[in-house]
């Protein structure tokens, strides 16, 4: 009941002052900030914090109510986390996307068993749609193959990177049917399945504390109760705008902190920083513009019009570009002090590149806007 009540509140014109997003902001400042360095260094996967955020309602506000959904509160919550730690904002996107999959599934058995547990943070997990999203636009081929058996499917293959995972986590992904050419099925993968292996990845530039693994499927039996959608095509069209819009929270939070970094060095360095071509005021205006467009689009994530979809893609593209530009400007404004490993400016720059390359990456977004799906 709590998550449904929150969703109804989120649909109101103005979010209440004691909203979930406000609670998330407090948790970010008080509980996440001391952990940000360890998460960035990859020595901590903050599963306890993610469950705490779930208890505060962070993962449930965007569940559909009476056939409508509102993503604004979820995006604002991700942005609040992103102001402090880009890696945690990414994990928040993963968890919110997992909830988005389950809440939109037409499989009543799956919804009854998992939707509330994902939304409360009782079960954590991620999204394995990087490869499928690329496959839909002719960039890659589907890496998972499956065949029908009694009571479900048997799936094999490997995904190179899936985030927000652990031995008791779940994630959503897609396989291609070997026994029905052209058929694709979306399902929940249970990391506790002994036929699923999580393989640690080589160290990344950033994001090492995000529970990211390569995932191998060795003839994994997927029961019917774990099927999100079959066929998967119409389902993906329904959830794709939400998938991308939720990513905007990562950019909004990161850009806001980069502006704060520039403001922090205004007193000691403003006399020379004023000669730099990009100033905090420009990014404040850009952030306000992005936030306004994001919130407008987030009210109607099921909009099937082509013009709406193109606005979503265009916003995501500009947000990735602006994240890199804002972090670059913050580094230049800080000068040598931002070059220290102890200063967060260099972390924000590393995180900004992730916003630009996480699926759908800048180059894929440009391909999508060009209308090239092959």
Protein Blocks (a to p, Z undefined) as FASTA:
>chain_A
ZZmmmmmmmmpmbacfklmklmmmmmmmmmmmmmmmmmmnopaccfklmmmmmmnopmmm
mpceehiacfklmmmmmmmmmmmomklmmmmmmmmmmmmmmmmpcbfklmmmmmmmmmno
magcdddklmmmmmmnopaccfbdcdddehiacdedddfbdghiafkbccddddddfklg
hiacdddddfklmkbccddddddfbhklnopacdddehiacdfklpfbdcfklmmmmmmm
mmmmmmmmmmmmmmmmmmmmmmmmmmmmmmmmmmpmbdfklmmmmmmmmmmmmmmmmmmm
mbcbfklmmmmmmmmmmmmmmmmmmmmmmmmmnmmmlmpmkbmklmmmmmmmmmmmpccd
fklmmmmmnopaZZ
